[in-house]
Amino acid sequence: MLTTAGEKPLAGAALARGDVEALRLLGDGLRTYHEAFLAPAWDRIGAAVSADVSWRSRALVTGGTRALLDTFRPMAVWRPPVLEVDYPVERDLHLEGRGLLLVPSYFCWRRPIT
């Protein structure tokens, strides 16, 4: 591990600098984690995400944007022109004409992230 003279880890600083050894160590760790914990369930994860996307896509096609947003209840509630979302901190996010990109995540199922 990369350390200072006081033996405190410098991994974050080394990664921010693009240090090749720190990036290699991170990559090795992520690869090991993936092989041990994600790979055995990868087909199940993919199937769950695909099923979720299919369900929400059907809602969008058959009922429009409101029907799609209703699939996120009770975590998110559409009260035009505001989408109220259960989020860990109080905040307002104004799109100001930008679109809203919904990205499925197998691991963030209780609350969305922005």
Secondary structure as the mmCIF struct_conf table of DSSP 4:
data_model
#
loop_
_struct_conf.conf_type_id
_struct_conf.id
_struct_conf.beg_label_comp_id
_struct_conf.beg_label_asym_id
_struct_conf.beg_label_seq_id
_struct_conf.end_label_comp_id
_struct_conf.end_label_asym_id
_struct_conf.end_label_seq_id
STRN STRN1 THR A 3 THR A 3
TURN_TY1_P TURN_TY1_P1 ALA A 5 GLY A 6
STRN STRN2 PRO A 9 PRO A 9
HELX_RH_AL_P HELX_RH_AL_P1 ALA A 11 ARG A 17
TURN_TY1_P TURN_TY1_P2 GLY A 18 GLY A 18
HELX_RH_AL_P HELX_RH_AL_P2 VAL A 20 TYR A 33
HELX_RH_PI_P HELX_RH_PI_P1 HIS A 34 LEU A 38
HELX_RH_3T_P HELX_RH_3T_P1 ALA A 39 ALA A 41
HELX_RH_AL_P HELX_RH_AL_P3 TRP A 42 ASP A 70
TURN_TY1_P TURN_TY1_P3 THR A 71 MET A 75
STRN STRN3 ALA A 76 ARG A 79
TURN_TY1_P TURN_TY1_P4 PRO A 80 PRO A 81
STRN STRN4 VAL A 82 VAL A 85
BEND BEND1 PRO A 88 VAL A 89
TURN_TY1_P TURN_TY1_P5 GLU A 96 GLY A 97
BEND BEND2 TYR A 106 PHE A 107
BEND BEND3 ARG A 110 ARG A 111
#
